[in-house]
Structure formats: C-alpha cells, structure tokens
Amino acid sequence: MKSIQILVLTLLIISFSCTKESNGNLPDGIRDINVPLITKEAGSNTNIDFTNAGSFAGKVIADIYFKNGPKPEKADIVAIKNGVKTTIKVLQANITSFSVNFDCQQIIA
C-alpha cells in the first residue's frame, strides 16, 4: 500500500512539474544565425614542419553547420598567427557560397 502511495505521489510531482514552455520568455530581437564549420580535408597535413615549411600542404573545408539554417551573405576566412590579434591575415575574402575548399599554403608565406 505504501509503495502505491509513493508511486502516485511521484507521478503527480512529475506531471505537475512539466510545462509546455521550458525555455521561458526570450528577449526580443534574438535572431537565428548559422555557425561556421571548418574541417581538415582528408589526407592533408595538420602540422607545419618549420625545417621544411615549403612542404606544408594543409587543406581545409569551410562550410556552415546547419544546412537548412540562414545563409550568411558573405564571409571571410582569416588566420591569426601566434595568438596576436593585431596581425590578422585574410586567407579568403568574400565567400558567398558554401562549402568551400581552400589551400592553407599561404599561412606560412
């Protein structure tokens, strides 16, 4: 008998604790954006050998994570060397269609 009471009490607590809107009220002005997805192309180098930097053959694929989400009008792919944010090198500018394959050879230049 006691186990039935505990079961009924547990079911009541669970059923009344659920709500239709679990996210609550979101602020106005929030809009959907897409997340960039940068992956290494299969078979390309991942590390730069500084004793033979000219042999570096890194290739990456730039895409968007949510294929059905909103598409950006344009995007730039940039690299930051040694963590110094004032020396940004543009690898490819004004990308308007995704997915894009590009060569990273210019990073070491």
C-alpha positions, 0 to 999 in steps of 0.5 A, a space after each residue: 500500500 505504501 509503495 502505491 502511495 509513493 508511486 502516485 505521489 511521484 507521478 503527480 510531482 512529475 506531471 505537475 512539474 512539466 510545462 509546455 514552455 521550458 525555455 521561458 520568455 526570450 528577449 526580443 530581437 534574438 535572431 537565428 544565425 548559422 555557425 561556421 564549420 571548418 574541417 581538415 580535408 582528408 589526407 592533408 597535413 595538420 602540422 607545419 614542419 618549420 625545417 621544411 615549411 615549403 612542404 606544408 600542404 594543409 587543406 581545409 573545408 569551410 562550410 556552415 553547420 546547419 544546412 537548412 539554417 540562414 545563409 550568411 551573405 558573405 564571409 571571410 576566412 582569416 588566420 591569426 598567427 601566434 595568438 596576436 590579434 593585431 596581425 590578422 591575415 585574410 586567407 579568403 575574402 568574400 565567400 558567398 557560397 558554401 562549402 568551400 575548399 581552400 589551400 592553407 599554403 599561404 599561412 606560412 608565406 
